[in-house]
């Protein structure tokens, strides 16, 4: 019997908290990883093929997929993880805010799915997109961010149906608050960051917010053979937030 070939993942936003945790986890599970990020810090990740580029640029997506196929002969998993966050009320949200978030959060996922679909069809692979509880329930002062994350929820459901005949499973994880610099930076602008943090924690029934490792584990599960019967799922990793 021919030995099973190494699986290959493409992860966007790989230099951030969730991205780094996912790279580390998938590497322990034997994946080869093509890691992309707009930050040059992605080149510091151990054991990956790094790509520095704007996730919203179709050329970045095409280059990353080509590197996977040329370097490893296949692509088994695409993780759309790159994102921008914004907390502003509607009246303060600018056209530039809108364009920047749509470009990274929505266009980035779209161009990567489009670039990867043929490679994933050859391996009957999987797509996992990182959306948010902000794409599932109403959130004050997150109108632009929540719109983009809601779009990813529908992208997941649409592609799950469209790509199922080609053997590609498409799912998403929807984190609540995550203990990363991404959230800490947004909270730092608050008049009382400690009070904001306490209020956020109080809205999570488990009494804790998720870690990057929690989210990475959920992504890895949805990508795994154990989830072979699952497609179109939006898996909340939110300590019970959306159950309320």
N, C-alpha and C positions, 0 to 999 in steps of 0.2 A: 504494500500500500504506500502510495506517495505521501511523504510527510506533509502536515499542514503548513502552509506558507505563513510567514509573519504578516500580521494585520497592520495596516497603515492608517493613521489618523491625520487629518488636517484640522488644526485648532486656530481660530481667529481670536484676537485679544489675548494672546498667550502670555504676555508679560505682566498681566494684572493678577489679582489675588486668586480668583477662580481659575483663570487660565493656568497659572503656575501650579496650582494644586492638581489640576486635571492632567497636565503634562507629566507630573511626577507619578500620579496614579497609573496612567496608561503605560508609562515606561515600565513600571513594576509588573504590569500584566503582559509585557512582551511586545507592545506596539512600537513600531517606528513612527515618529511624529514630525510632521512639517508644521512649524509654529510661526504664525504671522502676527505682527503688531506694528502700529505706527511708531512705537518707541524703539529706539536702538537697543533697549534693555533686553529685547527678545534674543539678541545675539549672545547674551550671557547665560542662557538656559543650557543646561548640560544635556548632551545626547540627542539634540534635535537638529533638524535642518531649518535654520531661521530664514524668515522672509521679512524684511522691513518694508512696509508699504501701507498705503491708505486702504482700509478694508472696503471703502466705497468705490474704489477704482477697479473696474472690470479687469484691467491688466494685472493687478495684484492677484486676483482670484485665479486667473488663467495661469500665471506664473507658478503659483503654489501647487495647483493641480498637476501641472507639467512636471514639477520637481518630484512630486510623489510618484508619478508614473515612470518617469525616467530613472529615478534613483532606486525605487523599490518594486516597480513593475505593476503597481496596483494602488487603489484607494478604497478603503473599507468604511471609513467614517469621516463625516464632516461635522464639526461642532461650530455653530455660529454663536460665538461668545462675546465678540467685541461690542462695546456699547458706550454711549455717553449718557450721563444723568443730568437732569435739570429740575430744580424745584423753584417754580415761579407761578404766580397767579396769571390768569389769562390776560389781564390788562397790561401786565409788565412783560409778557412774552413777545419777543421781536420776530420779525421775518427771518433774521439770521439765526436765532435760536431754533426756529422750526427747520430751516434748511440743514443746519448742522446735525441735528438729531435724526432727521429722516435719512440723511445721507449715510451716517454711520450705522444706525440701528436697523433701518429697513432696507435701504439700497445695498448695504454691505451683505446682509443675509441673502437678498435676492441674487446678486451677481455671483456669490459663491455657490449657491444652489444650482444656478444655471451652468456655471463652469464645471461643476463636479458631477452632474447627473449622468453623463455617459460613462465615466469611470466607475461610479457607484453601481450603475446597472450591470456592469461586467462582473462585479463581485457580489451582487445582491446585498449591497451595503446599507448603511443607515445615516440619517441626518438627525442631529439633536440640536435644537436651538434654545438659547437661554432667553426666555421672556421674563415676566415679572408678575407678581400679584397686582401690580399697577395696571396690567393689561387685562385683569379679570374683574376687578372691583373699582369703584370710584375712589379717587384719592384727591384731597384738596391740594392745590398748588402744584399739580403735576400734569397739567393738561397736555403739554407737548410730549413729555416723556411717556405718559400713559397711552397716548394715541399711537406712538411708535411700537410700544410693547403689545398693544391690542392687535396691531397689524401683524405682528409675528405669530400671535395665536392663530389668526386666520390663515396666514401663510402655511403654518404647520398642518392645519386641517385640510386645506386645499391640496397641498402636495402629497399628503398621506393618501388621498383618494387618487390623484392623478398618477402617482408613481408606483402604486401598489402592483399594477400589472407587470411592472418591470422588476419586482422583487425588492424595492427600496422601502424600508420602513422610515417613517418621519414622525418624530415626537419632539416634545419640548419640556423643559423644566421651568417652573415659575417660582423663583425664590422670593421670600419676604426680605426683610432687612438682613444683610450679610455683614459679618465682621471683617471689613476690608477698608483699605485706604480710600477707596471709591466713595464709600458712605461717610467716612470720617471727614473727608475734605468738604463734602456738602454740608455736614452738620457744623463744621467749624465757623461758618458764617452766621449761625444763629446767635441771638443775644445771650442765650443760656444753653450751651451745648449739652451740659449734663442733664438739665431738665428735659430737653428734647430726647436724649437717649433713654431716659427713664420712661417717658411716655411711649416711645416706640416699643420698648421691652414689655410694657404693661399690655400692649395689644396682641402679644404673642402668647397664646394659652400655655404653651410648654414652659414659659418663663425664661426662655433663652432665644437669642437670634442665631441664625445659621452661620456656620463657618464655611470658608471656601472648600474644606474637605467634605462637608455634608453635600454641597452642591455637586462637587466633582464625582462623588460616589453615586449620586442619582443619575448623572449623565452617563457614567460608565455602565450602570445597570441597563439603562435604555438602549445602549449600544451593544450589549452583550447577547450571546445566544439564548440566555435565560429569558430574555424579553422578546424572543422570536415571534410571539403571537401578538405583540403590542405595536400598534401604529395609530396615529392621530391623538395620542394621549398628551394631556397637559398636566404634568406631575408637579404639584405644589410642594415646595420645600420651604415651609413658612411657619413651622411651629403651631399650626392650627389657625392661622390668621383668617383665611377665607372661609373657614367653617362657621364663623360667628354670624 
